[in-house]
């Protein structure tokens, strides 16, 4: 144990960082000393005479990776603060998405640090996009996004996954009987009666599974607070206004603006118990039933084409396309018969999923 010296030095620290650290009870002086110890050890181990102050450190095992900005074979190493990276992702992504991006970044990190995207290039289309998204986020976090973009360009990588033709062909070959999805909903309701109201809600709204769970729970919570009709459900229009809760329903690529839902169904929802996404999937699997929640939305859109125009279905499904009409002219508030036509379709869907 070396002797301790009292040395007065001036260290420039961002005020917000200092105040946040102070409020958390962090001993800033001790933290600086600990960082210097790690930095000294890193220099001694690698022989690097010019360390970069501010490199992130992590106490997690196996987090040592090559630092971007140095050619392969360099003796310079950096420790990625994966906890900090997850917090960085959490600013713009939901927890589940942030966890997936972080896991992919750890899996493919060597491709970025060794400047070799050959592995990424050889991945399947859908897997490649996920890997690229995670490395893009990691490069932004580490401040080497320009390097990432250059690697993408050098290896001729594209962000697109499956072509629209391939996706459409998959749909054509998936099921020849359009009634199968309605039969599946009835099977779930029969085997898991506690999910009956939720399954009916997904069927008539066309919401994505996660959006359906969020909306279902939100209706219950707001009703308990006496705020359902004033904040979310417009009873005279039988409309759930998702856009009022942007943090839940307006995401970067997946959105939900409104849903038409019968008042009787809303009454059943608010008398139900709160739901958990993973628990729903678990209880369905236990009955040896497939998970086809994503197919409900597809069936809803396909069925509603009998009563609605393409732009109207896009709106109900939360899609605002790049077309001039949708971008600048489409206004659902001016479509006076939209509600009546939607409920024509809803009435038929309810008959199809009835036990």
C-alpha positions as CSV (number, residue, x, y, z in Angstrom):
1,X,0.0,0.0,0.0
2,X,1.7,3.2,-1.2
3,X,1.8,6.3,0.9
4,X,-0.9,8.9,0.2
5,X,-0.2,12.4,-0.9
6,X,-2.5,15.4,-0.7
7,X,-2.2,17.1,-4.1
8,X,-4.3,20.0,-5.2
9,X,-5.1,19.8,-8.9
10,X,-7.7,21.4,-11.1
11,X,-9.9,19.0,-13.0
12,X,-12.5,20.1,-15.6
13,X,-15.7,18.3,-15.1
14,X,-19.1,19.0,-16.7
15,X,-21.3,20.7,-14.2
16,X,-24.3,18.5,-14.8
17,X,-22.2,15.3,-14.4
18,X,-20.7,16.6,-11.2
19,X,-24.0,17.6,-9.7
20,X,-25.6,14.3,-10.7
21,X,-22.6,12.4,-9.1
22,X,-22.8,14.5,-6.0
23,X,-26.6,13.9,-5.7
24,X,-26.0,10.1,-5.9
25,X,-23.4,10.3,-3.1
26,X,-20.4,9.6,-5.3
27,X,-17.0,10.6,-3.9
28,X,-15.7,12.4,-7.0
29,X,-12.2,12.5,-5.7
30,X,-12.1,8.8,-5.0
31,X,-13.8,8.0,-8.4
32,X,-11.0,10.0,-10.2
33,X,-8.4,8.1,-8.2
34,X,-9.9,4.7,-9.1
35,X,-10.1,5.6,-12.8
36,X,-6.4,6.6,-12.8
37,X,-5.5,3.2,-11.2
38,X,-7.3,1.4,-14.0
39,X,-5.7,3.7,-16.6
40,X,-2.3,3.1,-15.2
41,X,-2.9,-0.7,-15.2
42,X,-4.1,-0.6,-18.8
43,X,-1.0,1.4,-19.9
44,X,1.3,-1.0,-18.1
45,X,-0.4,-4.1,-19.7
46,X,-0.6,-2.7,-23.2
47,X,2.4,-0.5,-23.4
48,X,0.3,2.2,-25.0
49,X,2.1,5.6,-24.3
50,X,-0.9,7.7,-25.4
51,X,-4.1,6.6,-23.7
52,X,-7.3,8.3,-24.5
53,X,-8.8,9.8,-21.4
54,X,-12.5,9.1,-21.1
55,X,-12.5,5.5,-22.4
56,X,-15.4,3.6,-20.9
57,X,-14.6,0.8,-18.4
58,X,-16.8,-2.1,-17.3
59,X,-16.5,-4.6,-14.5
60,X,-18.2,-7.2,-16.5
61,X,-16.2,-10.3,-17.5
62,X,-15.4,-10.8,-21.1
63,X,-16.1,-7.2,-22.1
64,X,-12.6,-6.5,-23.5
65,X,-12.7,-5.6,-27.1
66,X,-10.4,-3.9,-29.6
67,X,-10.9,-0.1,-29.8
68,X,-12.3,1.4,-32.9
69,X,-9.9,3.9,-34.5
70,X,-7.0,1.4,-34.5
71,X,-6.0,-1.1,-37.1
72,X,-6.4,-4.9,-36.4
73,X,-3.5,-6.2,-34.4
74,X,-3.1,-2.9,-32.5
75,X,-2.2,-3.3,-28.8
76,X,-4.7,-0.7,-27.8
77,X,-7.8,-2.1,-26.1
78,X,-11.0,-0.6,-24.7
79,X,-13.5,-1.9,-22.3
80,X,-17.1,-1.3,-23.3
81,X,-19.5,-0.1,-20.5
82,X,-22.4,-2.4,-21.5
83,X,-24.5,-1.1,-18.7
84,X,-24.0,2.5,-20.0
85,X,-24.7,1.3,-23.5
86,X,-28.1,-0.2,-22.4
87,X,-28.9,3.1,-20.7
88,X,-28.0,4.9,-24.0
89,X,-30.3,2.6,-25.9
90,X,-33.1,3.0,-23.4
91,X,-33.5,6.7,-24.3
92,X,-35.0,5.8,-27.7
93,X,-36.1,2.2,-27.4
94,X,-38.4,0.0,-25.3
95,X,-36.6,-2.3,-22.8
96,X,-37.2,-5.4,-24.8
97,X,-35.7,-3.8,-28.0
98,X,-32.8,-2.3,-26.0
99,X,-32.0,-5.7,-24.6
100,X,-32.0,-7.3,-28.1
101,X,-29.8,-4.5,-29.6
102,X,-27.3,-4.8,-26.7
103,X,-27.2,-8.6,-27.0
104,X,-26.6,-8.4,-30.8
105,X,-23.9,-5.7,-30.3
106,X,-22.0,-8.0,-27.9
107,X,-22.4,-10.9,-30.3
108,X,-21.1,-9.0,-33.4
109,X,-18.8,-6.4,-31.7
110,X,-15.6,-7.9,-33.1
111,X,-16.8,-7.2,-36.6
112,X,-16.7,-3.5,-35.8
113,X,-13.5,-3.5,-33.8
114,X,-11.6,-5.6,-36.2
115,X,-13.0,-3.7,-39.1
116,X,-14.2,-6.9,-40.8
117,X,-17.9,-7.0,-41.9
118,X,-17.5,-10.2,-43.8
119,X,-19.5,-12.1,-41.2
120,X,-22.3,-9.5,-41.4
121,X,-22.3,-9.7,-45.2
122,X,-22.8,-13.5,-45.1
123,X,-25.8,-13.4,-42.6
124,X,-29.3,-14.1,-43.7
125,X,-31.2,-11.0,-44.8
126,X,-33.4,-10.6,-41.7
127,X,-30.5,-11.5,-39.3
128,X,-28.1,-9.1,-41.1
129,X,-30.4,-6.1,-40.5
130,X,-30.6,-6.8,-36.8
131,X,-26.8,-7.1,-36.6
132,X,-26.3,-3.8,-38.5
133,X,-28.8,-2.0,-36.3
134,X,-27.0,-3.1,-33.2
135,X,-23.5,-2.2,-34.5
136,X,-24.8,1.2,-35.7
137,X,-26.1,2.0,-32.2
138,X,-22.8,0.8,-30.6
139,X,-20.7,2.9,-33.0
140,X,-22.8,6.0,-32.2
141,X,-22.3,5.3,-28.5
142,X,-18.5,4.9,-28.9
143,X,-18.2,7.9,-31.3
144,X,-17.1,6.0,-34.3
145,X,-20.2,6.1,-36.5
146,X,-18.3,7.4,-39.5
147,X,-16.2,4.3,-39.4
148,X,-19.3,2.1,-39.3
149,X,-20.8,3.9,-42.3
150,X,-17.6,3.4,-44.2
151,X,-17.5,-0.3,-43.4
152,X,-21.1,-0.6,-44.6
153,X,-20.2,1.1,-47.9
154,X,-17.0,-0.9,-48.4
155,X,-18.7,-4.2,-48.0
156,X,-21.7,-3.2,-50.2
157,X,-24.2,-3.9,-47.4
158,X,-27.9,-2.8,-47.7
159,X,-30.4,-2.1,-44.9
160,X,-33.2,-3.9,-46.7
161,X,-34.1,-7.4,-45.5
162,X,-36.4,-9.6,-47.5
163,X,-37.7,-8.1,-50.7
164,X,-41.4,-7.1,-51.0
165,X,-41.8,-9.9,-53.5
166,X,-40.4,-12.5,-51.1
167,X,-42.6,-11.3,-48.3
168,X,-45.7,-11.4,-50.5
169,X,-44.9,-14.9,-51.7
170,X,-44.5,-16.1,-48.1
171,X,-48.0,-14.8,-47.4
172,X,-49.4,-16.6,-50.4
173,X,-47.9,-19.9,-49.3
174,X,-48.5,-19.6,-45.5
175,X,-52.2,-20.6,-45.4
176,X,-54.7,-21.3,-48.1
177,X,-57.6,-21.1,-45.7
178,X,-58.3,-17.6,-44.4
179,X,-60.6,-18.9,-41.8
180,X,-57.7,-20.6,-39.9
181,X,-56.9,-17.5,-37.9
182,X,-60.5,-17.0,-36.7
183,X,-60.5,-20.7,-35.7
184,X,-57.3,-20.2,-33.8
185,X,-58.8,-17.3,-31.9
186,X,-61.8,-19.5,-30.9
187,X,-59.4,-22.2,-29.8
188,X,-57.5,-19.8,-27.5
189,X,-60.8,-18.5,-26.1
190,X,-62.1,-22.0,-25.5
191,X,-58.9,-23.3,-23.9
192,X,-58.1,-20.1,-22.0
193,X,-61.4,-18.4,-21.1
194,X,-59.5,-15.7,-19.1
195,X,-58.1,-14.4,-22.4
196,X,-61.5,-14.2,-24.2
197,X,-62.0,-10.5,-23.8
198,X,-58.4,-9.7,-24.9
199,X,-58.7,-11.9,-28.0
200,X,-61.9,-10.2,-29.0
201,X,-60.2,-6.9,-28.5
202,X,-57.3,-7.8,-30.8
203,X,-59.6,-9.2,-33.4
204,X,-61.8,-6.0,-33.7
205,X,-59.0,-3.4,-33.3
206,X,-56.2,-4.9,-35.5
207,X,-53.6,-3.6,-33.0
208,X,-50.2,-5.3,-32.8
209,X,-49.8,-7.7,-29.8
210,X,-47.8,-5.3,-27.7
211,X,-50.1,-2.4,-28.5
212,X,-53.1,-4.5,-27.6
213,X,-51.7,-5.3,-24.2
214,X,-50.8,-1.7,-23.5
215,X,-54.2,-0.5,-24.6
216,X,-56.0,-3.2,-22.6
217,X,-54.1,-2.3,-19.4
218,X,-54.4,1.4,-20.0
219,X,-58.2,1.2,-20.2
220,X,-58.4,-0.7,-16.9
221,X,-56.0,1.8,-15.1
222,X,-57.7,4.9,-16.5
223,X,-61.1,3.6,-15.5
224,X,-60.0,3.0,-12.0
225,X,-58.8,6.6,-11.9
226,X,-62.1,7.8,-13.4
227,X,-60.3,9.2,-16.4
228,X,-61.1,6.7,-19.2
229,X,-63.8,8.7,-21.0
230,X,-62.1,12.1,-20.5
231,X,-58.5,11.0,-21.5
232,X,-58.8,8.0,-23.8
233,X,-62.1,6.5,-24.9
234,X,-64.6,8.8,-26.8
235,X,-67.8,7.0,-26.2
236,X,-70.0,8.8,-28.7
237,X,-67.5,7.9,-31.5
238,X,-66.6,4.4,-30.0
239,X,-63.0,5.4,-30.4
240,X,-59.8,4.8,-28.4
241,X,-57.5,7.7,-29.0
242,X,-54.0,6.2,-28.7
243,X,-52.3,9.3,-30.0
244,X,-52.9,10.9,-26.6
245,X,-50.3,8.6,-25.1
246,X,-47.4,9.0,-27.5
247,X,-44.9,7.3,-25.2
248,X,-46.9,4.1,-25.5
249,X,-48.2,4.1,-29.1
250,X,-46.2,6.5,-31.3
251,X,-42.8,4.9,-31.9
252,X,-40.3,5.4,-34.6
253,X,-41.5,2.8,-37.0
254,X,-44.6,1.3,-35.3
255,X,-47.5,3.6,-34.5
256,X,-51.2,3.4,-33.5
257,X,-53.4,6.5,-33.7
258,X,-57.0,5.4,-33.0
259,X,-59.0,2.2,-32.9
260,X,-62.8,1.8,-33.2
261,X,-64.0,-0.5,-30.4
262,X,-67.6,-1.3,-29.4
263,X,-68.7,0.2,-26.0
264,X,-69.8,-3.2,-24.8
265,X,-66.4,-4.6,-25.3
266,X,-64.8,-1.6,-23.4
267,X,-67.1,-2.3,-20.5
268,X,-65.8,-6.0,-20.4
269,X,-62.2,-4.8,-20.6
270,X,-62.4,-2.4,-17.7
271,X,-63.8,-5.2,-15.5
272,X,-60.9,-7.5,-16.4
273,X,-57.5,-8.1,-14.8
274,X,-54.3,-6.5,-16.0
275,X,-52.3,-8.6,-18.5
276,X,-48.7,-9.4,-19.0
277,X,-47.3,-10.1,-22.5
278,X,-45.1,-13.0,-21.5
279,X,-47.7,-14.6,-19.3
280,X,-50.2,-14.5,-22.2
281,X,-47.8,-16.3,-24.5
282,X,-46.9,-18.8,-21.7
283,X,-50.5,-19.9,-21.0
284,X,-51.2,-20.3,-24.7
285,X,-48.2,-22.5,-25.2
286,X,-49.2,-24.6,-22.2
287,X,-52.3,-25.6,-24.2
288,X,-50.0,-26.6,-27.1
289,X,-51.4,-23.9,-29.3
290,X,-49.2,-21.9,-31.7
291,X,-48.6,-18.2,-31.2
292,X,-50.3,-16.5,-34.0
293,X,-51.0,-13.0,-32.6
294,X,-49.2,-11.3,-35.5
295,X,-51.6,-13.0,-37.9
296,X,-54.6,-11.4,-36.3
297,X,-53.6,-8.0,-37.6
298,X,-53.0,-9.3,-41.1
299,X,-56.4,-11.0,-41.0
300,X,-58.0,-7.8,-39.8
301,X,-56.5,-5.7,-42.6
302,X,-57.4,-8.3,-45.2
303,X,-61.0,-8.6,-44.0
304,X,-61.5,-4.8,-43.7
305,X,-60.7,-4.2,-47.4
306,X,-64.3,-5.2,-48.0
307,X,-65.5,-2.0,-46.3
308,X,-62.5,0.4,-46.3
309,X,-60.1,2.0,-48.7
310,X,-56.4,1.1,-48.5
311,X,-55.5,4.6,-47.0
312,X,-58.2,4.1,-44.3
313,X,-56.8,0.7,-43.4
314,X,-53.2,2.2,-43.3
315,X,-54.5,4.8,-40.9
316,X,-56.2,2.4,-38.6
317,X,-53.1,0.2,-38.6
318,X,-50.8,3.2,-37.8
319,X,-49.1,3.5,-41.2
320,X,-48.5,6.9,-42.7
321,X,-47.0,6.1,-46.1
322,X,-44.8,8.4,-48.1
323,X,-47.5,8.9,-50.8
324,X,-48.5,12.5,-51.5
325,X,-52.1,11.9,-50.7
326,X,-51.4,10.3,-47.3
327,X,-48.8,12.9,-46.4
328,X,-50.7,16.0,-47.3
329,X,-54.4,15.4,-48.0
330,X,-55.7,12.4,-46.1
331,X,-57.8,13.5,-43.1
332,X,-60.0,10.8,-41.4
333,X,-61.9,13.5,-39.5
334,X,-63.5,14.5,-42.8
335,X,-64.7,11.0,-43.7
336,X,-68.2,11.1,-42.2
337,X,-69.1,7.4,-42.8
338,X,-65.8,5.9,-41.7
339,X,-67.1,4.8,-38.3
340,X,-70.2,3.1,-39.8
341,X,-68.1,1.2,-42.4
342,X,-65.6,0.1,-39.8
343,X,-68.3,-1.3,-37.6
344,X,-69.8,-3.2,-40.5
345,X,-66.5,-5.1,-40.5
346,X,-66.3,-5.4,-36.8
347,X,-69.7,-6.9,-36.5
348,X,-68.7,-9.7,-39.0
349,X,-65.4,-10.3,-37.2
350,X,-67.2,-10.6,-33.9
351,X,-69.5,-13.3,-35.4
352,X,-66.4,-15.2,-36.7
353,X,-64.7,-15.3,-33.3
354,X,-67.8,-16.0,-31.2
355,X,-67.8,-19.3,-29.3
